[in-house]
Amino acid sequence: MTVVTTRPTIWTVLKWALAILIALIALFPIWWMVNVVFSMPGEPVSLNPRLWPTSLSAGIEKIRVIFTETEYLRAYGISLIYAVLTIAGVLTFGSLAAFEFSLFDFPGRRILFGIILLSLMVPTAVTIIPTYLLTSQLGWLNTMHGLVVPGLASAFGLFMLVQFMRAVPKDMIEAARLDGASHFQIYWHIALPLCRNAMVTLAILTFMQTWGNYMWPLIVSSKPQLYTVGQVVGLFNSPLSHQTVDMVMTANLLAAIPPLLFFLIFQRKIVEGVAMSGTKG
Amino acid sequence: MPFLDISSVSKSYGTQGVLENINLSIEEGEFVVFVGPSGCGKSTLLRMISGLETISSGTIAIEGKVVNDIEPAARGTAMVFQSYALYPHMTIFGNVSFGLRMARNTKEFIASKVAQVAGILQLNKLLERRPGQLSGGQKQRVAIGRAIVREPRVFLFDEPLSNLDAELRVQMRAELMDLHRRLGTTMIYVTHDQVEAMTLADKMVVMSGGRVQQAGPPLTLYDDPDNRFVAGFVGSPKMNFLPVKTVEPASGGVQLSGIAGNGTAFLPLEAPGLIGPIEIGLRPEHIRILPASGSEAGLFLEGRVTLIEELGSESFVHLDLDDGTRMTVRAGRDADLSAPTLRLAIDLSHALLFGIDGDRIRSQSGPRA
C-alpha cells in the first residue's frame, strides 16, 4: 500500500493562518483576564509585562474577596434564577406554539407566523421603551417577574422549534390520535420527545443570551437586591468605582465562566442548533 | 343491517371533489380491499372511516350507529399506516402499549395485553428494542400489534406492505391472511396493487376517479367486470381490448367486423340494436398461440412479437397486430416463440363487450357475455 501525501496549497496555508489569527484575537482578552487575575497586583501591566500567570494564591484571594465582600454571590443567584426561569418559559411557550404552527392548520396560521417572524427583524432598542412602560404599568418594576416575563415569548425560539417540528411525520400524530391521545398528550408524549435535541439547543442558546443580557435588567431593576451579574460587573467597571484593575478583571472573569463552560460542554449542540435553524441567536 | 355502512358519502376540498356518492356495505368479519390507481380516493375513504378525515356529505355507520361526528379513537377502529408511524423514542413495548396507557389502564392489564399480542405476532424478543433497531417486516408487525392491542371493531390498513421488498411482501400478506382468520375481525385494506387485492380480499372494491367502479368477490370482478376500467385493472397481465364494429344485428347474436383490421366473427350474444364501434375484451389466457403451419377453423389473428417476458413456468408475449392494437398473450413453456410473427386463435366464448362509453354490454337473455 502506498501512502499518498499531498502538499498543502498556498490557499490552505493562508486559510489556516487566518483562522489561527482570528482565534488568537478572540482568545487573547480571555487569556489576559486570567493573566491579570492570577498574578500579583500590577505585575502584568508593569514596565515588563508578563503574558502568563504568576500567582495562583493571589487569584484565589481576589475571588474570595469578590464573593465575600461584595454582592457578587447574590447577583450570581439572581442571574441563575433569571436564566432558569427564562429557559423554562421559552421552552414551554415556544414548544406549545411551535406544535400548533407546525403540525396543525388553523385560520390565520400563515399570517400569524409571518408577523412573529417579522418581529425578529425589529431591533430590541425599538421595543424596549414600550416594554418598559408596559412592565411599569403592571407594577412589575424591580421584581423577578418583571425581569423574566418580557423575555418568555421568543420569536427565535419559536422559529427554531417550528423548523424541527415540521419534520415530525403527520402519520405519527394521526396514529397517536387513533390511539386515543388528547391534543395535549400528543404534544407531551410525541412531539416534545421528538424535539428533544432542538429543546436542548434552544435552552443553551437562551442561557447564553440571558446570562449576557445587560440592558433589560439594568432598565427594569434599579434595586441592588435584584442586580444580575452583568449589572454588578458594570458597577465594578464604572468610572467612579474604587476597585483596582485586577479586582475588575476578577469580576469579569467570574461572570464569563458560566457561559464559557456551557459553550465548551455543549459546543457541538450550539453549532448544530445554529446551523439547523439557519440563523444566529 | 350491514356491519359497516357507507351511505351516499362524498368528500370535497373546497370546490375540488375527491369522492362522489360512495355507497358500500361491509359485513362483520369481511376482508375488504379498496383498490385503484393513485389519486382515486381510496385512502381518503379509509381515513374517513377512521375519523382522520371529515365527511362532506353522507353517513358512515358502524353497527348501526352513525360515526360521522365521533372522535377517531372512540370509533373502535385501528389503523396501520404505510409508514408504520411508530414512535421512534419509545420501545416496542411503549409503542404497542401507547393506546392502552392513554386509556389509563392498569400496569398489570397493559403488561398482559402486550404479552398476548406479542405472542400472536412473535414480538416477544423485540419488546425492549426501539423501532430504529428493527427490520421493515418487524416494524410492520409492531404497527399491526399496536392496532390489535386495542381490540378494534374494524382494522384499517393503508398500503401497509408498500415499503417492503417483494419477498417480504408475500410473506406478510400470508401473515395478514392468517391473522384475519384467527381474529375474525373486519379488515379494510387499501392498496394500488391488484395482485395484493385479489389474494387478500373477500370483497374487492375497485375505485377510480372518486367513485366505486365495482365491488364484489375478486373472481367475480375478474370474470364479470361491470366496465372497461374494472376489466382492465383487475388481472395481470391486463385484459386485451380489440376495437371492433358491430354490423347489422343477426338473430341470436352479434356480427362483429374489423377485428384487427378486417377479421369478422359472430358472437352469440342477445344485444338487439347494437350497431357501431365497440371493444371486445379478452384475457391473455383466452388467446392461444398456434403452430406456424396449422389449419384450424375459427378466427385467427397475426401479430408481430415486440417483447417476451419469461417467468419460468410461463411467458407473456407482447404483440402488435396489423391495425396497431397491442396484445398480451400467456404462453406455456412448450410454445414455439421463435418466429417474429405469431398466429393467434381467440376464444370468443370468453370475450366481453364494452361500449364506447366504457360500460359493459351484457346479454339481454342471459347473465354472461
Interface residues (C-beta under 8 A of the other chain):
Chain A: P169 D171 M172 E174 A175 A176 R177 L178 D179 G180 A181 S182 Q185 H189 I190 P193 L194 R196
Chain B: S50 G51 L52 P72 A73 A74 T77 A78 M79 F81 Q82 S83 A85 L86 Y87 P88 H89 F98 G99 M102 A103 R146 R150
